[in-house]
Amino acid sequence: MKDRSNVIVVGVDGSVGADAALDFALREGAARGCPVEVVTAWLWVSSADMLGHQNQVRDGKIVVQQMQDDVVEQALARAADRLPEVSQLVVHDFAGRVLSARSEGVSMLVIGSGAQTSSTDRTLGAVAEYCLRHSPVPVLVVPQPERVRARTAISDYSLIPA
């Protein structure tokens, strides 16, 4: 089995938070000289009618692979000249399970925090929480960029003298 102890695994799903996680993983991989494995997991949930299931899964994987290719291309364009070795993987399964499995024996797992909606006070998405509970390696959770901006704006406002 190939030694993966210096690999950084990053989960990508097309969200703003996942983009921030990918940007971090690429910077960290370049700084450490570590390869980065970009993983996208997706799950097609079948209807009661299973006709055409294989075609739908195949077509879905094509769409998801194209999304991942586009996200990686954009992140590499944003990154500095010094880039790590990058590999990509798309898997049809629950994202938390895939990311935790792919992180076995690697340096770290990097994921976005997930979107916080107005209807919940959860600070982590379901996938991030699953990975924190099940990953065998350190998990770095990158916050949503808008949360960081909002927190900074609140902090800046509180520093203004009354």
N, C-alpha and C positions, 0 to 999 in steps of 0.2 A: 504494500500500500504506500502511495506517495505521501511524503511528509507534508502536512498542511499546517504545521504549528505556527507559521508566520503569516498565514492567510487572514485577511479581514473579510468577513462576510457582511454584506449589506442588503437589506430588504428594500425593494423598489416596487411601488404600485401606481405610479403616475400622480401621486398627491404632492402638494407643496412640501409637506413634512418629509416625505420620502426623498424628494429632491435635495432637501437640506442634509439628510442623512447620507445620501450619495456624495454630495460635495465634501462633507466631512471625511468620509471613508477614503475618497480619492486623495485629499490633502494628507491624511494620516498615512495612507499607503505610500505616497511619494516620500514623506518625511522619514518613514521607517525602512523604506526599501522593501515593502511587503506587497505581494499581489493582492488584488481586490476581486472578490467573487460577487457579482451582482445577481441576486436571486429574486425572481418574481414568481409567486405562487398564486394561482387562481383556482376557483372552484365553481364548476358548473353544476348547479343543482337541477336534476332532471325533473320533468313533470311526470305525471302518471303514465303518459304515452311515451314509451321508450323508442318508438320508431325514429330512426335517423340519429340516434344518440352518438354514434361514432363520428358521423359527419359533423355534428354540432361541436363536439369536443375538438376535433381537428381544426375546424374553422375558428373556434374560439382561441385555440393556441396560436394560430397565425396572427390574429388580431393582437393578442397579448404580447407576442414576440415583437411585433412591429412597434407597439407602445414602448416596450423595454428598449429596443434599439434606438428609438427617438430620444428617450430620456437619457440614455447613456451618451449618445452623440452630443446632446445639448450640455451635459455635465462636463464632458471632456473639453468642449469649446470654452466653457467658463473657467476651467482649471488652468493652472500655470503650465509653463512649458515642460516642467518635469512631471511626468505621469507614471503611475505604477502600471504593472502588467494587469490587464483587466480581462476577466472571463465572465461569461454570462450563462445563466441557467433559467429556464422557465419550466415550472412543474405544475401539474394539475392536481392540487390537493389544498388542504387548509394551510394558510400562510404560516401560522404559528408553529404548526407541526413541522413544516418543511424547513423553516429558518432554524428551529432548534436542532433538527437532525443535521442540517448542513454545517452547523457551528461545532459539531463534535470534533475536538482536537485542533481547532483553529485558535488564532490569537484573540479575536473578539468578534462580537456580533454588533452591528450598528443598525439601528432602526429609528424611524420617525415616531414621535409620541402619539400620533393619531389625532384626528380632528376632534375638538371639543365643541359640542353643540350647545345651543342655549337651553336645551331640555335636560341637560345633565351636568353634574359638577365633576364628572370623571376627568382626571387630568391625563389619563392614558387610554389609548384605544385597546380593544380586545386583543389584537395581535401583540402589541407591546407588552401588555400584562402577561399574556401566555408565555412569551419569550423570557421575561424576567423570572417567571416561575419555573420554566423547564429547560432553559439553555444550560449546557454544561460548562460554558465559558462566560467571562464578563460580558455584560450587555451594556452598550452605551446608547442611551435614548436621547435623540436630538429633538429639542422642542420645536414646535411650529414657529416659523419666523414671525408671524403676526403676534403670537403670544409674547415673544421677546420684545418686539417693538412696543406693544401695549404696556408691558411691565416697565420698560425704560421710560415711556412717556409719563406713567404714573409716578415713577421715582423722580423724574425731572421736575414734575409739577410740585411734588411735596418739598422740594428743596427751595422753592421760591418763598422768600420771607413774606410774612403777612403784613 
